[in-house]
């Protein structure tokens, strides 16, 4: 779910996201102004198809793996801790490396960076499919996440290269965004079908032919120009270590005990690296995260809201995938089909959100959306093994609506709060924090869900739902108090 996912959320250079995004997919930059040119540059069709396929496959991989988790646990005997790392190894690497992946695409050129990312993702997918144990699978998933962090911004840079005309580029970006929405909806169903028919390894093997096709298409795209771009290696290293330490402490704390030596050591590592990150960013001439930008309320509040919204969405999807299969005894296919109505409502609400923001203002939409989302977490508290399925679907409606209303408004607010040359930095930071929120939610829920003998714990599920509901209420209050009236 990185790049649940909206997932999401690509740090490209000098681009501005539009307001239409889903809570689990990357923010889509609008086409920047440029001199009119041909509708599609050289290699336009091949470049667009390659970009669309890459974004689609990494999005499907996120949602499909969630459905395959019970089968992975049964096959590799990883337990709840192992399943958490299967999800979070991907999400954390994607979140941390996304901060500087845009600069890498600039330095290497869009086509070369995209080819590197796709090749690594394909090889990592093969590693996932062949993994003999849970440790090897987690390592391969981390490699997938690193590759996804490169693929996302490079795919958009590639579209910008091959479409010189702003109108043609806008249409291409719209297709890119639609592809992500369709992939997010299809992922759970495809994951269930593949897992039931051929086993969980087929979910990863599917990426291999797609990767080969993408690399073949890139051979028809002209070489991309490279531009000098500073890489903040110190900031990148400390960010990765801080996130990894924090995730380890949350995941393992629920199983080893919060006072165990490894958990305390990981917490100390996270704290030390977070302080080091701040020091490095303050001294770097061109930092990944300009600290002064965070002092602006219209920047810091949307970042906090993005973290909370993805924590609720990713945590909810993680819980539901296990609930359907472990509590309700559904097959992978049946569980995947249960997510289709949710995805459809998200897509429709995305289209309505900008209109609501225009009519009522962004702050009211942000506050109302978060309150609806918090209500969704509370509405899921009564779920049990014998809750009627029609009632489960009804209870999921506010979960679908809340995040889909909030994300476009917070993205537009953030982009308006930063100068044009900082749009890529702000977009990368927003989506990095969104991915981090999702990863930590999975870590929290996983530590609470494991009951005696590995059984699904309803009290643990309810504790996690209450925790994210409180987080959403807190960020809703921040939005109401700190954001200016429009």
C-alpha positions in Angstrom: 0.0 0.0 0.0 2.4 2.9 -0.8 2.2 4.0 -3.0 -1.1 2.9 -1.2 0.6 3.8 -1.6 -1.9 7.7 -3.2 -1.6 7.4 -3.0 0.1 8.7 -3.3 2.7 12.4 -3.9 5.5 12.5 -6.5 8.3 15.0 -6.0 8.9 16.2 -9.5 10.7 19.5 -10.2 8.7 22.6 -10.8 5.3 21.0 -11.0 2.1 21.6 -9.2 -0.4 18.9 -8.2 -4.0 19.2 -9.1 -6.7 18.9 -6.5 -8.0 15.6 -7.7 -6.3 12.8 -5.9 -7.3 9.7 -3.9 -6.2 9.2 -0.3 -4.0 6.3 -1.3 -2.4 7.4 -4.5 0.2 10.0 -5.5 -0.6 13.7 -6.0 -0.7 14.5 -9.7 1.1 17.6 -10.8 -0.7 19.9 -13.2 1.0 20.6 -16.5 3.4 23.6 -16.2 3.2 26.3 -18.8 5.5 26.1 -21.7 5.7 27.2 -25.3 3.3 25.5 -27.6 4.6 22.6 -29.5 3.4 19.4 -31.1 0.7 17.5 -29.3 3.1 14.8 -28.4 6.8 15.0 -28.5 9.0 12.3 -30.1 8.1 9.0 -28.5 4.9 10.4 -26.9 2.8 7.3 -27.2 5.5 5.0 -26.0 6.5 7.3 -23.2 2.9 7.7 -21.9 2.2 4.0 -22.1 5.5 3.2 -20.3 4.7 5.8 -17.5 1.1 4.6 -17.2 2.1 0.9 -16.9 4.8 1.6 -14.3 2.5 3.7 -12.1 -0.3 1.1 -12.5 1.9 -1.9 -11.6 3.3 -0.3 -8.4 -0.2 0.8 -7.4 -1.7 -2.7 -8.0 1.2 -4.2 -6.1 0.3 -2.3 -3.0 -3.4 -3.1 -2.8 -3.0 -6.7 -4.1 -0.4 -7.6 -1.4 -2.8 -6.6 1.3 -5.2 -9.3 0.1 -2.4 -11.9 -0.1 -1.2 -11.3 3.5 -3.1 -14.3 5.1 -1.8 -16.7 2.4 1.8 -15.3 2.9 1.5 -15.8 6.6 0.3 -19.4 6.2 3.0 -20.2 3.7 6.1 -18.6 5.3 4.9 -18.8 9.0 5.8 -15.1 9.6 3.1 -14.3 12.1 1.6 -10.9 12.4 5.0 -9.2 12.9 6.2 -10.6 9.6 3.1 -9.5 7.8 3.5 -6.0 9.2 7.0 -5.8 7.8 5.9 -7.1 4.4 3.7 -4.0 4.1 5.9 -1.5 6.0 9.3 -2.4 4.4 7.8 -1.2 1.1 6.0 1.8 2.4 8.9 3.1 4.6 11.5 2.9 1.9 9.2 4.6 -0.6 8.4 7.3 1.9 12.0 8.1 2.9 13.5 8.0 -0.6 10.7 9.9 -2.2 12.2 13.1 -0.6 15.2 13.0 -2.9 14.0 10.8 -5.8 13.0 13.8 -7.8 16.5 15.2 -7.7 17.9 11.8 -8.8 15.5 11.9 -11.9 16.9 15.4 -12.7 20.5 14.3 -12.4 20.2 11.1 -14.4 17.5 12.2 -16.8 13.9 11.0 -16.7 14.2 8.0 -19.1 17.4 6.6 -17.5 16.0 7.1 -13.9 12.7 5.5 -14.9 14.5 2.6 -16.5 16.6 2.1 -13.4 13.5 2.2 -11.2 11.5 -0.2 -13.3 14.4 -2.7 -13.7 15.0 -2.7 -9.9 11.3 -3.1 -9.2 11.1 -6.0 -11.6 14.1 -7.8 -10.1 12.8 -7.1 -6.6 9.4 -8.6 -7.6 11.2 -11.7 -8.7 13.0 -11.8 -5.4 9.6 -11.5 -3.6 8.2 -14.4 -5.7 11.2 -16.6 -4.9 11.5 -15.7 -1.3 12.2 -18.8 0.8 11.2 -17.2 4.1 9.7 -14.1 5.6 13.0 -12.3 6.1 13.9 -12.6 2.4 10.5 -11.4 1.4 10.8 -8.3 3.6 14.2 -7.5 2.1 12.8 -7.8 -1.4 9.8 -5.6 -0.5 12.2 -2.9 0.8 13.9 -3.0 -2.6 10.5 -2.7 -4.3 9.8 0.4 -2.2 13.1 2.0 -3.1 12.4 1.3 -6.8 8.8 2.7 -6.5 10.2 5.9 -5.0 12.2 6.4 -8.2 9.5 5.3 -10.6 6.9 7.8 -9.4 8.6 11.1 -10.0 10.5 9.8 -13.1 7.2 8.7 -14.7 5.8 12.2 -14.5 9.1 13.7 -15.7 9.0 11.4 -18.7 5.5 12.6 -19.6 6.6 16.1 -19.3 9.5 15.4 -21.7 7.5 13.7 -24.4 4.5 16.0 -24.4 5.6 19.6 -25.1 2.1 21.0 -25.7 0.5 22.0 -22.3 -3.0 20.7 -23.3 -1.7 17.4 -24.6 0.4 17.1 -21.4 -2.6 17.8 -19.2 -4.6 15.0 -21.0 -1.7 12.7 -20.6 -1.4 13.4 -16.9 -5.2 12.9 -16.5 -4.8 9.4 -18.0 -1.9 8.8 -15.6 -4.2 9.7 -12.7 -7.1 7.7 -13.9 -4.8 4.7 -14.3 -3.9 5.0 -10.7 -7.5 5.1 -9.6 -8.4 2.0 -11.7 -5.3 0.2 -10.4 -6.2 0.9 -6.8 -9.7 -0.5 -7.4 -8.5 -3.5 -9.4 -5.6 -4.4 -7.1 -7.6 -6.2 -4.3 -9.6 -8.2 -6.8 -6.6 -9.1 -8.9 -4.7 -10.0 -5.7 -7.5 -12.3 -4.6 -7.9 -14.0 -7.9 -4.2 -14.7 -8.3 -3.8 -15.8 -4.7 -6.7 -18.3 -5.0 -5.8 -19.5 -8.4 -2.0 -19.8 -8.3 -0.8 -18.8 -4.9 0.5 -15.5 -3.4 3.8 -15.7 -5.4 1.8 -15.1 -8.6 1.0 -11.5 -7.3 4.7 -10.7 -7.7 5.4 -12.7 -10.8 2.8 -10.7 -12.6 5.2 -7.7 -12.4 7.9 -9.4 -14.5 6.3 -9.4 -18.0 5.0 -5.9 -17.3 8.5 -4.7 -16.4 9.9 -6.2 -19.6 7.2 -4.4 -21.7 8.0 -1.1 -20.0 11.7 -1.4 -20.7 11.0 -2.3 -24.3 8.8 0.8 -24.7 11.5 3.0 -23.2 13.8 2.0 -26.0 11.5 4.0 -28.3 11.7 7.2 -26.2 14.5 9.7 -26.9 17.2 10.1 -24.3 16.2 12.6 -21.6 18.4 15.7 -20.8 20.0 15.7 -17.4 20.2 18.7 -15.1 22.4 19.5 -12.1 20.5 18.8 -8.9 21.9 18.6 -5.4 21.5 15.4 -3.5 21.2 15.7 0.3 22.8 12.4 1.2 23.1 13.2 4.9 19.5 14.1 5.2 18.4 11.1 3.2 20.4 8.7 5.4 19.1 10.1 8.7 15.5 10.1 7.4 15.7 6.4 6.5 17.2 5.5 9.8 14.7 7.6 11.8 11.7 6.1 10.0 13.1 2.5 10.3 13.8 2.9 14.0 10.4 4.3 14.7 8.6 1.5 12.7 10.7 -1.2 14.4 9.8 0.2 17.9 6.1 0.4 17.1 5.9 -3.0 15.4 8.1 -5.0 17.8 6.9 -3.1 20.9 3.5 -4.8 20.7 5.1 -8.3 20.5 8.4 -8.1 22.5 7.2 -5.6 25.1 7.6 -1.8 25.1 10.4 -2.0 27.6 12.5 -4.7 25.8 16.1 -3.7 24.9 15.7 -3.9 21.1 12.5 -1.8 21.2 14.1 0.9 23.4 17.3 0.9 21.3 15.2 1.4 18.1 13.3 4.3 19.8 16.6 5.9 20.8 17.9 5.5 17.3 14.8 7.1 15.8 15.1 10.0 18.2 18.8 10.6 17.6 18.4 10.3 13.8 15.5 12.7 13.8 17.6 15.3 15.7 20.5 14.6 13.3 18.1 15.1 10.3 17.1 18.5 11.6 20.8 19.5 12.1 21.8 18.3 8.7 18.9 20.1 7.0 19.6 23.3 8.8 23.2 23.3 7.6 22.8 22.0 4.1 22.9 24.7 1.4 20.1 23.0 -0.6 18.2 20.7 1.9 15.5 18.2 1.0 13.2 19.8 3.5 13.7 23.6 4.0 12.9 24.0 7.7 11.7 27.6 7.3 8.9 26.3 5.0 7.5 24.3 7.9 6.9 27.4 10.0 4.0 28.4 7.7 0.7 27.2 9.1 -0.7 26.6 5.6 2.2 24.1 5.1 2.5 22.4 8.5 -1.2 21.9 9.0 -1.9 20.2 5.6 1.2 18.0 6.2 -0.2 16.9 9.6 -3.6 16.3 8.1 -2.1 14.2 5.3 -0.3 12.1 7.8 -3.5 11.5 9.8 -5.7 10.8 6.8 -3.3 8.2 5.4 -2.9 6.6 8.8 -6.7 6.1 9.0 -7.0 4.9 5.4 -4.0 2.5 5.3 -4.8 1.3 8.8 -8.4 0.7 7.8 -7.5 -1.2 4.6 -5.0 -3.4 6.5 -7.6 -4.3 9.2 -10.3 -5.0 6.7 -8.2 -7.3 4.5 -7.5 -9.4 7.6 -11.0 -9.1 9.0 -12.7 -10.4 5.8 -10.4 -13.4 5.5 -9.6 -14.3 9.1 -12.8 -13.4 10.8 -15.3 -13.9 8.0 -13.6 -16.9 6.4 -13.7 -15.3 2.9 -11.5 -16.3 0.0 -9.0 -13.9 -1.4 -11.3 -13.2 -4.3 -14.3 -12.5 -2.2 -12.3 -10.2 0.1 -11.0 -8.3 -2.9 -14.5 -7.8 -4.3 -15.5 -6.2 -1.0 -13.2 -3.3 -1.7 -14.7 -2.4 -5.1 -17.6 -0.3 -3.7 -15.1 1.6 -1.5 -12.9 2.4 -4.5 -15.8 3.5 -6.6 -17.1 5.9 -3.9 -13.5 7.3 -3.5 -13.3 8.1 -7.2 -16.7 9.8 -7.3 -16.0 11.8 -4.2 -12.7 13.0 -5.6 -14.6 14.6 -8.5 -17.0 16.4 -6.1 -14.4 17.6 -3.6 -13.0 20.6 -5.6 -16.5 21.9 -6.1 -17.3 21.7 -2.4 -14.0 23.6 -1.7 -15.0 26.3 -4.2 -18.4 26.7 -2.7 -17.7 26.4 1.1 -13.9 27.1 1.3 -11.1 24.7 1.9 -10.9 25.0 5.7 -14.6 23.9 6.2 -14.1 21.0 3.8 -10.9 19.9 5.6 -12.6 20.0 9.0 -15.8 18.3 7.8 -13.9 15.6 5.9 -11.8 14.7 8.9 -14.8 14.6 11.2 -16.5 12.2 8.8 -13.4 10.1 8.6 -13.2 10.0 12.4 -16.8 8.9 12.5 -16.0 6.2 10.0 -13.4 4.7 12.5 -16.0 4.8 15.3 -18.7 3.3 13.0 -16.4 0.3 12.4 -16.1 -0.5 16.1 -19.2 -2.8 16.2 -17.8 -5.1 13.5 -17.8 -8.7 14.5 -17.6 -12.2 12.9 -21.4 -12.2 12.2 -22.1 -8.6 11.2 -24.3 -8.7 8.1 -22.2 -7.9 5.0 -24.6 -5.2 3.8 -24.1 -3.4 7.1 -20.3 -3.7 6.7 -20.5 -2.0 3.3 -22.8 0.7 4.7 -20.3 1.4 7.6 -17.5 1.8 5.1 -19.2 4.6 3.3 -17.9 7.4 5.6 -14.4 5.8 5.3 -14.6 6.2 1.5 -15.9 9.7 1.6 -13.9 11.2 4.4 -10.4 10.9 2.9 -11.5 11.5 -0.7 -13.0 14.9 0.4 -9.9 15.9 2.4 -7.0 15.1 0.2 -7.8 17.3 -2.8 -8.5 20.3 -0.5 -5.3 19.9 1.6 -3.2 19.4 -1.6 -4.5 22.6 -3.2 -4.0 24.5 0.1 -0.4 23.3 0.4 0.4 24.2 -3.2 -1.0 27.7 -2.9 1.1 28.2 0.3 4.5 27.6 -1.3 6.2 29.5 -4.2 6.3 27.8 -7.6 9.9 26.7 -7.3 9.1 24.8 -4.0 6.1 22.9 -5.5 8.1 19.8 -6.1 9.6 19.9 -2.6 6.2 20.4 -0.9 4.6 17.6 -3.0 7.4 15.2 -2.1 7.2 16.1 1.6 3.4 15.8 1.7 3.5 12.4 0.1 6.4 11.2 2.1 4.5 12.0 5.3 1.3 10.4 4.0 3.3 7.2 3.3 4.8 7.4 6.8 1.4 7.8 8.3 0.2 4.7 6.5 3.3 2.7 7.6 3.0 3.6 11.2 -0.8 2.8 11.2 0.0 -0.7 9.9 2.6 -1.0 12.6 0.2 0.0 15.3 -2.7 -2.1 14.1 -0.5 -5.1 13.6 0.8 -4.9 17.1 -2.8 -4.8 18.4 -4.5 -7.3 16.2 -2.5 -10.4 17.2 -4.5 -12.3 19.8 -3.7 -15.5 21.6 -2.3 -18.1 19.2 -2.1 -15.5 16.4 -5.9 -15.2 16.2 -7.5 -12.0 15.0 -8.2 -9.8 18.0 -11.4 -7.7 17.9 -10.5 -5.7 21.0 -7.2 -4.9 19.4 -8.9 -3.8 16.2 -11.2 -1.5 18.2 -8.3 0.0 20.1 -6.5 0.8 16.9 -9.6 2.3 15.3 -10.1 4.5 18.4 -6.5 5.7 18.2 -6.7 6.9 14.6 -10.1 8.5 15.3 -8.5 10.5 18.1 -5.7 11.5 15.8 -8.2 12.7 13.1 -10.1 14.7 15.7 -6.8 16.3 16.8 -5.9 17.3 13.2 -9.4 18.5 12.6 -9.1 20.8 15.6 -5.7 22.1 14.3 -7.3 22.8 10.9 -10.1 24.7 12.5 -7.9 26.8 14.8 -4.7 27.4 12.8 -5.9 27.7 9.2 -6.9 31.2 8.1 -10.4 31.9 6.8 -10.7 32.3 3.1 
